Amino acid sequence: MGDKIAIGADHGGFSKKEELKKILIEKGYNVEDFGVANEDSMDYPDVAHPLADAVATGKCPRGILLCGTGLGVSYTANRHKGVRAALCWSKEVAALAREHNDSNILVLSGRHPTLDPVEEIMLTWLSEDFPGEPRHQRRIEKIEL
């Protein structure tokens, strides 16, 4: 596969990030890890901003972010022009985030249960394409101010 993907988490998402990173590597992705390296408390914007910048500039076509709830990294990433970070709690939401919104960053909760396991959500999100339907493309273009 060889597709490049960014991944990052704060302390609340560290252990899930490590699990997902292994799966990505096994699937043949070229993974760029934006941190963190352990569960020591840290500020989630310190990981989310660099990862979102890498996606916004095209250095990494897509990324995955985790924090305790997923909310903090989602707020942070979506501050970057061109980033559409989607907090997903099920495979269905992950598929729609790609199909309808061309999400380029998947956001997951590291501490709270979801309807589907995070591994399944990630693999669903990675497998979906954005078909570029005019109505969805128009809506995406309206996101940018």
C-alpha positions, -999 to +999 in steps of 0.1 A: +000+000+000+026+026+011+001+054+017+014+080+042-008+086+072-001+108+102-011+097+137-009+114+170-024+115+205-022+131+239-017+111+270-054+101+270-052+085+236-016+071+238-024+034+243-050+033+216-027+052+193+000+026+198-025-002+190-037+016+158-002+024+147+007-014+147-024-021+126-015+006+101+020-007+097+007-043+093-016-030+065+014-014+048+009+023+056+038+046+060+030+060+094+044+093+107+039+095+145+034+130+159+035+118+194+032+113+223+057+087+235+041+079+268+011+085+291+027+115+309+002+144+310+006+169+282-014+195+263-033+180+233-028+211+210+010+203+211+002+172+190-029+182+172-015+214+156+016+199+140-004+169+127-032+191+113-006+213+097+010+183+080-025+174+066-034+209+056-001+214+037-003+180+020+028+165+038+004+138+049-028+132+029-047+120+060-043+117+097-057+102+129-059+120+162-069+107+196-073+123+230-094+113+260-128+123+245-116+132+210-131+167+215-100+186+223-079+174+193-110+178+170-114+215+180-077+221+175-073+204+142-104+220+127-088+254+132-065+247+103-077+258+068-085+227+047-087+203+076-120+184+081-114+165+113-143+141+121-149+127+156-163+092+148-180+068+172-192+042+148-183+026+114-213+043+099-203+077+110-167+071+098-180+060+063-202+091+060-174+114+072-154+102+041-183+098+016-201+131+024-175+154+040-142+141+025-128+140+061-090+141+061-085+136+098-102+108+118-107+117+155-112+090+181-117+088+218-089+071+237-109+066+269-146+063+262-164+034+247-178+037+212-205+018+194-178+000+173-142-008+183-118+020+173-099-004+150-131-011+130-139+026+128-104+034+116-104+006+089-138+017+077-127+054+075-095+044+056-114+022+031-139+048+020-134+073-008-150+107-014-169+102-046-171+140-051-209+143-057-216+179-066-239+185-036-213+172-012-185+191-029-205+223-028-211+219+010-174+213+016-165+244-003-189+264+019-170+253+051-141+276+043-146+312+053 
